[in-house]
Amino acid sequence: MIRFENVTKRLGRKIILNDVSFEINAGETFVIVGSSGAGKSVSLRHMVRLLTPDRGKVYVGEDVVSHAYGKDLERIRSRFGVLFQSAALLQWLSVGDNVGLPLREHTAMGDEEIDKLVIEKLELLGLEDAFEKHPADLSGGMQKRVGLARAIIMNPEIILYDEPTSGLDPVTSRTIDRLIDDLRKELGVTSVVVTHDLHSALAIGTRIGMIHAGKMVEIAEPEDFIKSDNEVVRGFLEAQYITKEGTWEKEGES
């Protein structure tokens, strides 16, 4: 579905990604973790060509998105929905208008049809009473859910999440985790999540990849990730109080 092939990227004098290769499978939730500045969000931006590699290629299916321009790039980007770290809502628009904005910009649908689809997405995310409200009237968690409703309004194949639980309390963070997992199961989307929250990564990820010093140092399923012998991974786990013996348990398991 998404493939990085020997991708290198410098920002200024710093090498952010150094000959990075990995593949994300259709229908999975691939979580990219790492410390601040490790290259997590830089990797995400390459997938929709907000950044272009200095060397290497990024594929979306059979398309080389890293070399795409014009209508080809628009077509590839139309396969994605994106939930930004800040939710990126327009404060002067209502929730309904925020969610419906992509439909107004990219389709010929009328207001009635757009409103119907917006209400469907809001109901899916438990926001059926928020249609007429404005972002300032909502909590941080609700704003993230509105941003997620907008991300899925065009029925994308792939959803990118940039620090979806950043700035949220633990209870709200776990609510967002459940929504991400539910959308993968209900809509069959491929999800790519960038986060520093390892508890979130373990809860929602089908696989977890860790970036450190410009390299992808580990890719594993959650149960194997917490048992890694890689010293960098071990330090990252222990900093969040997750032990190799497995004190973490996936939600719903006893």
N, C-alpha and C positions, 0 to 999 in steps of 0.2 A: 504493500500500500504506500508507505513512505520509506525511502531509502537514502541514507547519507553514504556517499562513496568518496572516501579520502578527502574530506572537507577540511580546509584550513582557512581561518579568518583572523586577520589582525584588526585591531581598533587602535589607531595611533601606533605606538611602538610595541604594544602588548599583543602577544598571540593568545587569542581567546579560545579558538578551536584549532587543534594541532593534529591533522591527518585523521579525522574522526570518521569512523564507519559504523553504521548500525542500521537495522531494519525494523519497522513497525508493521505488524500484521493487521489485516483488515478485521474489524470487530473487537479489537482488544483495547484496554486502557493501559497505555504505556506512560509511566511516570518518570520524569527526569528530575533527579535530586542532586544536591551539591551545595556547597557553601556559597555565600554571596560573591558575585563576580566570577563564578566558575565557568559560565558559558551556557547556563540553562535557557535563559530568555533569548540569547543570541541564536541558539539552536532552533527555538520556536519561530523566530522571525525569518529564518532561512526557509522554512516550510511554505511560507506564502510570499516569498521573495521581497520582504521588507529589507532584507540584507542579501547580498550576493557573495558567495565564497570567493576568496582570492585564488584558491585552487580546489579542484574536486567538483562533484556534481550532487545535486539533490533531486531525487525523483519523487513524483506523486503518481503512482501507477506506472504507466509507460511514458509519462511526460517528464521531461527534464525541466522542472520549474526554475532551476537556477539559471537557465539560459532562455527563458520564455519572455516574450514582449507582447505588447498590444493586446489583440483579441485573444491570443493563446493564453496569455497571463490572466486575463479577465476570466476566461473559461475555467482555468485551473483554480483560481481563487474562489469561484462560485461553488466549489465543492466543499469549502470550509465555512465554519462558523467560529467566531472568536469571542471568548469571555476575557476581557482585559482585567488587569489587577484592580483598577479603580472602578470597574463596571462601566465607566465612560458614558454615563447617561447625560443627555442634554437637559439641563436644569429647567429651561423655560418650556419644555414640552411635557405633556402628561405621560403617564406610564403607557397608556395605549398608543400614543403617537410615537414614543420612543421605540416600542417593540415593533410597530408597523413600519418604521422608517425604511428598512431595507426593501420592503415590498413596494413602497411608494417610489423609491429611487430606481428599482431594477425591474419592475413589472408594470403591466398596463391595467392592473386590477383596480376596480372601483372602491370607494370608501366602505361600502357595505360588506363587500367580500373580504377586504382587508381586516375590518373590525371583527368579523366572524373568526378569521384565522388567529388574530391576536388573542381573542377571548379563549380560544381552544388552548393556546400555548400557556396563557396565564393560569387557566384551570389546571393544566398538567403540573404546574409548579406551585399550586396552592395559593395563587395570587388573584383569584377571581374577583375580589372586592377592591382591587387596586387600580382598575382601568382608568378612572378619572383623577386619580391622585397624581401629585408631582414628586419627583425624587426627594425633595427636601422633607416631605411628609413621611418618609420611609426610614426604617433602620438600615444599618449597613448590610445586614444579612438579606433583607428584602431587596435592597438595591442590587446585590449580587444576583438574586433570583430574576429580577427584571432584566439584567444584562444577559443572563442565560436564556431567558425567553426570546430576547432579540437575536441571540446567537443561533437559535434553532428555528426561527420563523421561516427561513428559506429551505428547511428540511435538508441540511447539509449532510454529506457522507462522513465528514471529519469535523470534530470540535476541538479547538485548541483552548486550553485553560492556562492563563498566566497568573500564578499565585492565587488560586480561587479562594483560599481561606485566609489570606493576608489581612490583618487588622480585625479579625473576627474573634469573638470569645469561643472557648472550646465547644460549648453546646451548639452554637450556630455553625461552627466549622464542621461538626459531625453531620449536621443537617445538610450542608452543601455537599459533603462527601456522599451521603445517601442519594441525593439528587443526581450527582454525576454517575453513580453506579446504576441508578434506575433508568436514566436516559440511555445508557449503553445497552441495557437489557431490553427496554421497551422499543427503542428506535433502531437498534442494531448499528449505531454509529461507532466509528473508530475515534477514540479519545486520546489526546496527548496532553498530559498535565505537567506543568512545571511548578515545583513547590520546594520549600525548605522544610516543610512540615512532614517529617518522616512517619508520624502516626497516621496522617492522612494518606500518604503514599501506600503504606501497608494495607490500609483499609480498602482502597479502591483499585489498586494496581493489579493487572494481570501479570505484568512484568515491571521491574524497576531498573532504570539505568542510572548510574552515578557518574557525573562528570567531575574531574579533579585535574587542575593544572592543564587544562586544554585537552585532556584525554578522557574517553569513556572507559573507566577502570573496572566496571562491573555491570553486567546485565543478568538479572535472575528473577525468578518468581519470588513473591514475598517470603515464602517459607524457606527458600534457599538463601535469599538475600541476607536475612538476619543471622545466618550461619556462616557467612563468608569469612574466609581467612585473610582477605585483603586488609592490610593494616589501615589504609585510608577509610575503608568502609567500616571497619571495627571502631575507629575513632568517632566517626559520624554517628554510628548507632549508639555508642556508649554516652555520647554527649546528650542524647535524647532519652537516656535511661532505658535503652532496649538492649537486653543481654543476649549473648550467643545461646544461652540455655533456653531462651524462648519465653520471656515473661510476657511478650506481646501475644495476644490471641486475636484472630480475625473476628470482626463483629459477627455475632450470631452463632459462634462456635463456643463450646464449653471446654 
